[in-house]
Amino acid sequence: MLKIENDTVIIDRYSNKLHGFRLEDTTRAPAIIVFVDEDKPELLPLQQGQTPPTKIKSKNMEADIQIITYNELSEHL
């Protein structure tokens, strides 16, 4: 289960691989894309006007959420 506390996305489990991404322009895609281990990526929606989180944390790992542009995302689709 994913949740946001202050400026951090919390994953309530242990992980071996942890990545978080969000678009530079959150009005185009108001969500965080979360990758944990080899699981299917999950979208964590943001509320309108909510300050986006900057970190992602599991029980044993922590990482910064990377900011990508819409063009970078489009290149990989």
C-alpha positions, 0 to 999 in steps of 0.5 A: 500500500502506498501513501504520502506522509509530508514530502515522502511516498511510503511503501510499507514493505521491504524492497530491493529496488525502489524508484519514483518518477513524476512529470515536471508539469504535474497538471498534465499527469498529477501522479507519482509513478512508483517502481518497487522491485520487479512488480508492475509500476503503480500510479499514486495520484496527487490531489489538485494543488498538492505539493508533490512529494520529493522522496520515496521510502520503503522499510529498508531503502530511500530514494529521491523522486526523479522529475522527468519532462513530458518529452522524456516520457513520450520518447519511451512510450 
